[in-house]
């Protein structure tokens, strides 16, 4: 069974998504982090910590730090110190981060309707 896609509609949506990414200095790894936070919140799981993100994305600590600073400066995430060990930093999404994620998700969803 073959699905029929409206490639013109998908292309337009992708153009809009990349424009939003460019305007906000965001890439797919950062979107993945935002989605991971939201998934964990919805499943009542612990937030991801910095070390998990580094391992999951397979990036250097320098690249990770740059990515987190970018997301913090845009107001999309905050880092929270662990109550048990202040060296451990958890990453949470802000309301602005949720709004950004939902905007991109809605564009993607609409492209395939």
N, C-alpha and C positions, 0 to 999 in steps of 0.2 A: 504494500500500500504506500503510495507516494503522497506526501504532503505538498500542498501548493502554497508557496509563499509569495507575498507581494514584495518583490525585491526593491522596488522603487520606494515603498513605504519603509522597509528595513533600512535602506541606504540613507534616507532622510533622517530617520531616528538615530542612526549611528553618527551621522554628521552632527546632530544636535548634542549627542552624548560626548563626543570628542571635543566639541566647542566648550561644553560645561567643564570637562576635565581640564582643558587648557586654561580656561578663565580662572580656575581654582587651583591650578598647579597640582592636580591629583592624577594618579595613575592606577592601573588595575590592582596592583598589590595593596594600595591604600584602600581601595574599594573592598577588596577581600577582607582586610582587617576590620573595616566597619561592619561588613556582613557577619563576620565571626562574632563580634561583640553582640550584635543584635540577636544572632542565633542563640548564643549562650544565655543572654537575658531571657529570651522566650522559653528556654528549656530549664531555667532556674539553675544554671551552672555557674561556676566561678568565672570571673572575667579572665581574659588572656593576660599573661604577664609578658614582660619584655623579652625574656629568654625564649618563651614559647614562640613568639612572633619571629624572632631571629632564626630559630630552627625551622619553623614552618615555611618561611619564605626563602630560606637558604641564602641569606644576605649577611654581609659583614656588619659588625657592630657600628662602624662608622656610617654605613648606608642606613642602617636601622635608626640610628640617632637622628640623622638628617630627615628621614621620613617622619618620625614622631614629632620633631620640632615643626616641620611643615604643617602637619595635621593640628598640632596645638596652636600654632600661630593663626590658623584659619578658624580656630574655635570649634573644631570637629571632635576633638578628644581631650581628655584630661588623664593625667597619670595619678594613681592613688597608691600610697605606700601601704604595704601589708601591715596589719596590726601585730602579727607575730614576728616579722622580720622586716625592718624598715629598709633593708637593701633590696627587697623584692618590690617591684613596681607593677601594679596592675593597670590596664588600659581600659578606660570607659568612654563611651560615646556621649556627646553633649546633644542638646536639643537641636542645635544648628547642624551637627553631624547627621542626626537622624533625618532632618528635613532634606539635607543634601542627598543622602542615600535614597530616600523615598522618591525624590525628584528624578534621579537617574533610573531607579528601578521602574518607575511608572512609564518613562519614555521607552525603556526596553520592553516592558510588558505590552504597551500599546503597539509597538512595531510588529508584534506577532498575532494581533487580534484579527 
